[in-house]
Amino acid sequence: MSSVSLKTRPNNESTRRIFVAGTRMNDGKTTTCLGLFAALQQRFGKVGFIKPVGQRFVKIDGQLIDEDSVLLEKIYRVEVPITSMSPIAIDSSFTKRYLDKPGEIGAELVHKVCDAFDRTSWEKNFTLIEGSGHAGVGSVFGLSNARVARLLGAKAIIVSRGGIGQPIDEIALNKALFDSEGVEVVGAIVNKVQSDKMEHIRTYTGRALKRIGVPLLGLLPQEKTLASPNLKQIQKRVSGRLLNRDYRFQTTRFDNIIIGAMTATRFLEAILPNTLLITPGDREDIIIAALSHQDNDRSGSVSGIILTRGIEPSAELAKRIYNSRVPVVIAEFDSYTVAYRIHSMTVKTQPEDDDKIPLIKKLIQENIDLNQIVGSF
């Protein structure tokens, strides 16, 4: 491709657009985009989506496509070519290839982003642009989030997690980089705020943001469902195998974890709603107590069991597990390793999360001032 034919900016200058950046990883940027897309659809009808630079991807028809673009497409059927929704995927050798030929590759990257934006925004009334981390991510290959926002002529929203001191410091740092690129920050969304601290955070974070010139667009309360892993995710995390015949259990979520290292009686006293039991496969006293407790519909609930150390249950117990309505997974790790791997999980929203998607839409609709965003145009 000759340099003459390379785009240096989008042809589309009419479609309204907003760029969503986070202050760091896992602050809720994708969750915010999921909810905002639905809210924008209600207001504007035809809405496009693009994540110009992706770091976590899957392969579709031989192309590396960012996972968040796949997520939006499956949930909303965006009516945009999936390759245009994810024009650049950063694989393990990407940065080295760029640094070997920064001039040539840099121009091609800019062209790909601008061309993809034109395609995603074709006949759309609004386009939602999701960044990849904080404002500076991508600087090493000349496409920081702040620069991409400038290239696409977008205004920006910054998403941070709940708090006062650290979130404000991080928002200020990100705003400074957007300012350096001439990108207007229309506001900040503070995510994962404890419900009992909502008004406290609203008051003091609002004051602090006003001092640095960033409007507060809203607070999103912390929701346990959004952070709770389901059985399918846990099974993958611990490299486990389901012992039941019924695979519908894969959407089961867990709010509490108990390591079965006590007597069966003490275990029964410790059960809370939606409990996941982690215990070695030879602790049949606890396993039977858990299955019997659930069968008798007593208070609390054992929603799942993980058998550790790869110890298979006896033939009689295995038959009971196979037909049980309590999902049981067997893993090779010991109990404490399983517990640690689950505790350290980053739970990402998946297209099949039917319980989470409506909740995310509701959170944005009820807590974010869309009029303030739209009024900035």
Number of C-alpha atoms within 10 A of each C-alpha: 6 7 10 6 9 16 17 17 19 20 13 17 13 10 15 18 23 22 27 29 32 28 25 20 12 15 20 22 26 24 21 23 24 22 20 21 22 21 18 19 15 11 15 12 13 17 26 26 27 29 26 28 26 23 17 14 18 14 10 12 8 7 14 20 27 27 18 27 23 20 17 21 18 13 16 13 10 19 12 18 12 21 20 24 30 28 24 22 19 16 12 9 8 12 14 12 12 17 13 10 10 16 11 12 16 16 15 19 22 23 20 22 27 24 20 25 27 20 20 26 27 17 13 18 18 24 23 23 26 28 28 24 24 26 28 20 19 22 12 13 17 19 20 22 29 30 22 24 28 19 18 23 20 22 24 28 25 27 28 27 24 25 20 19 11 12 19 23 15 19 25 18 16 22 26 17 18 23 13 10 15 15 22 18 23 22 23 26 25 28 22 20 19 16 11 10 12 17 13 12 18 19 11 14 21 20 16 18 20 13 10 14 14 22 20 23 21 19 28 23 18 18 17 11 14 18 18 20 23 18 25 17 21 21 20 10 15 21 14 21 16 21 20 20 13 14 11 12 19 15 16 17 21 22 16 16 19 18 17 21 14 13 12 18 11 12 17 19 10 11 21 17 13 17 20 26 25 25 25 25 20 16 18 15 11 23 25 15 16 22 21 13 17 18 14 8 10 12 13 16 21 28 25 23 25 30 29 25 18 17 14 16 18 12 9 8 13 15 13 14 22 16 13 17 18 21 26 26 23 25 23 17 18 15 21 13 14 24 19 11 13 19 12 9 14 12 15 16 19 17 15 12 14 12 11 18 19 12 15 21 19 15 20 23 15 12 14 23 15 17 10 14 17 14 8 11 10
